Amino acid sequence: MFFTGKGGVGKTSIACATAIQLAASGKRILLVSTDPASNVGQVFGITIGNQITDIPAVANLSALEIDPQAAAQVYRNRIVDPVRGVLPDDVVRGIEEQLSGACTTEIAAFDEFTALLIDSKQTADFDHIIFDTAPTGHTIRLLQLPGAWSGFLAEGKGDASCLGPLYGLEKQRAQYKAAVDALADPIRTRLILVARAQQATLREVARTHEELADIGLAQQYLVINGVLPESEASQDPLAAAIAQREHAALANIPDFLKDLPTDLLALKPFNLVGLPALQQLFTDVQSAAPSIDSNAIDFAAPNLSTLVDQIAADGHGLVMLMGKGGVGKTTIAAAVAVELAHRGLPVHLTTSDPAAHLSETLVGSLDNLTVSRIDPHEVTEQYRQQVIASKGAQLDTQGRALLEEDLRSPCTEEIAVFQAFSRIIREAGKKFVVMDTAPTGHTLLLLDATGAYHREVAKKMDQAKLHYLTPMMQLQDPKQTKVLLVTLAETTPVLEAANLQTDLQRAGITPWAWVINNSIALAGAKSPLLQQRAQNELREIDLVVNQHAQRYAVVPLLKDEPIGVTRLLELAEHGQK
């Protein structure tokens, strides 16, 4: 069973709750996370990692987090260890260098993924395998890769011409073919699309439904999570506005989604972390609500505009919005860009998220603002043409044919996206570039590629004693780059943002500020359920303010969705009481 959907819709909670319920019925369950920023371990309060691990609190349940870096190291060792001591040391070092990039990381993680789709010793002990997947754009890519690699290898590609990451793929041909067959078999594979009762997430689910149906995943179900109970709507203008938005979104579900078997899950007043909370997700029975101190919820906080004041003072630079999927990075990126442009400053707003849709947030136009998207298919084709025109120009017919084969490898996309990313951030020397990034795990993979490129350039330039500036050096310079971590005032998003901050600091990048988005506590909610959620937020906001952030802003949950230039400008001003 694959649980997929836009970041922040509750895939992990629902996948974990499903695993718990099936395990309680006596089934043997393997819960797998394919998200590079997995938080399955955090949900159960244990460390899981890259080995199948029993969950002590739940009989019959084991879990595995596919760790791309650990998988890449195993993959490298599988290729390099047999030739150590056989080939000259400089040749071995050359092979290791070829295996150091993001392409290797993707292939290695994909290898682990396909091994779980087929009948093998690894899967023989389990009745069900439940996949908690990365946010939509990258899950679609992951599920399309078995067919892409099978086609690539079936055409005789990936042979001796593909040294480096593609070496050894030929051995996987049967595994990839079996994976394609498993995905297309409706008796063996079920896809559960997870959404919220929001127009944006339902539109994304509709696109996902079509794209995955095209590659044979026809057995699909729909879960709409976090629906505000009817009883809350009459008690609060904010709750009434949320309920009205949800009703409108559900009334306008595309027809082909209406035909799918569908479940609705009510919004809970508590965070879905820990076994007791997960056991209540599928029930209407709830533990007694704690008493609420309304005075404690009333607090003041800096708004987004105060951060933009400091950003604008530099006159230009790169502003990168990072964080877990579903925390509102696209909205906050658009609000920062609009606020800067409104002040007369030139701004380029762009996204590297395959599933982002800036045009749906940024309705209308504004002087000084240009908008773009790094389209993976578009930049990959541009990269292929560029390499053929440059490297291919000096090759004979056979050499050119081999080059074109290698460029059809599915992992060419990672290189192309990195190059497009590098081109855009160079613009930040003259104007503001505001970048809405992909969800955490895949942003880290992009930074890995940036780091690998930096090390390669540094090695060559240092030997030649030449001056140079790499994208990584630009990201590490706080005068040139400001990283804003976007989170919600909930346990998992705050924990994931803190882990991301640690990973960034390890790469020499210190986040400049945190933005706590969609705060119910700052919105002055009056409904009992929303007030309970607001009180739960206070602990997380305190953690951000006092332990994690150098500076911060809080953006309240608004009655009207922040779509369009006018509402985005209003969003930046909200917050201070």
C-alpha positions, 0 to 999 in steps of 0.5 A: 500500500502506497500512501501519497499526497502533497506534503503536510496532508498527514500521510505519515500519520495515516500510514502509521495508524494503518500499520498499527491497526493491521498489526493489531489484527495479527498481520505481519506488517513492514512500514517503509518510509521513502522520504529522505526526511522521514519522521516515522521514527519520531512518530514512534519515539525510536530510531529506525534508520536503514535496517528493518527494525521491530517497533517494541510497542506494537507486536507484528510491526517492523519499520524501515527508513530508506536512507539515501546516503546510507544506501549510496555508501552500500552501493559504492562499496558493492561496486568498488570493493571487488576492484580494490587491490586489483586495479591501480589506486588512481583508477579506484579513486577515479571510480569513487569520484564518479560515484560521489554525486547525487545520481548515485544517491538516487540510483542506490535509494531506488535499488532499495525501493524496488527490492521491496516491491518483489518477492524476496527474502527481505519481504517474505516474512510480511503480510503487508508492506506499507509505504509512507512516501515522499511528497507527491512530485518526488513520489511520482518520479520514484514510481515512474523510475522502474519503467524508465530504468527498465526501458533504458536497460532493455534498449541496451543502455547502461552497458560498458559506456556507463561507468560510474553510477550506472555501472552494475545496473545491468544486474538489476534488470530482472528486479526492475522488470518485476517491480514494474509488474508488481506496481501494475498488478491491482491485486498486489498494489493499492495506492491511497491518495491522501488530501485535505479538504483544500482546493490546492491539495485536491488539485494535486491529488487529481494530477497524481491520480492521472499520472500514476494511472498512466503508468498502470497504478489503477487501484486507487483510493482517496482519504481526505484528512483533517476535516473540521467537524460540523459542531465547531463551525457555529462557534467561531468566525474563523472556524466558520470560514474554514468550514465554508472553504472545506465545503466548497473544496469538497463540492468541487472535487473533479468527477474522476476523483468522486468515483474513487472509494473515499474516506473522510477523517475528522481534524483532531484536537491533538498532535498525532505523535505517539501510539495513543494518539495514532490509535485514536486517528480512525475513531471518534472516541477521544480522551477528555480534553484538558482545560484551556487557559484563554489568557495564555493563548493571547500573545504578541509576535513579530510579523513577516514584514519585520523580517522583510525590513531587514532583508530589504536593507541589503538591496539584493540577495538570495532568500531561500524558503525551506521546510517540511512539505505542507508548511506553506513554503510557497505561500510564504515565499510569494509573500516575501517576494511580493512585499519586497517588490511592493517596496520597489525592489527587483525580485525574481520568485522561483521554485525548485519544487516539482509539485509547486504551483506558484501561479495558483498562489500569485494571482495578479501581477506586480511591478518589479516581480518576475516569476519562474519555475525550474521545470525538471523535464524542460531543464533536462532537455536543455542540459542534454542539448547543451552537452551534445552541442559541446562534448558531442561536437568532437566525437565520431558517430559511435562516440556521439551515440554512446553520449546520447545513450548516457544522457537518456539515463533517468538520473540526468535530471538531477544534474540538470536541476542542479545546473538550473539552480546554480544559474538562478542563484547567480542572479542574486548578485544584482536583485533579490531571488526568492526561492521556494524549495522542494520539501526538506529531504530533496532540498538536502539532496540538491545541497549534496549535489552543490557540495559535490560540485564545490569540492570538485571545483575547489580541488581543481582551482586550488591546484591552479591557485585561481580565485573562484566562487561556487554556489555552495560558497554563496549559500554559506555567506549570510551576506549573500544568502538568507535561509528562512525555515518555515514550520507549523507550530506542531511537534513534527514540523518543528522537530523536522525543521530543527533537524534540517537546521542541524544538517544545514549547519553541518554544511556551513549554512546557518538559517537566518530566521524561522517563520511559524506559519498558520498559527491558530494561537495568533488567530484568536480562535474561539471554537473549543477544538481550535482553542485546544490546538492553539494551546498545543502550539504554545509549547512548540512556539516557545521551543522555536523562540528560545532554542532554535531561532536567531530571529523569527516571525509568526503568521496567523491562520487567516479566514481567507486563503492568502491567494493573490497580491493583495492578500499576500501583502496583508499576510505579511503585515498580520501578526503583531497585536 
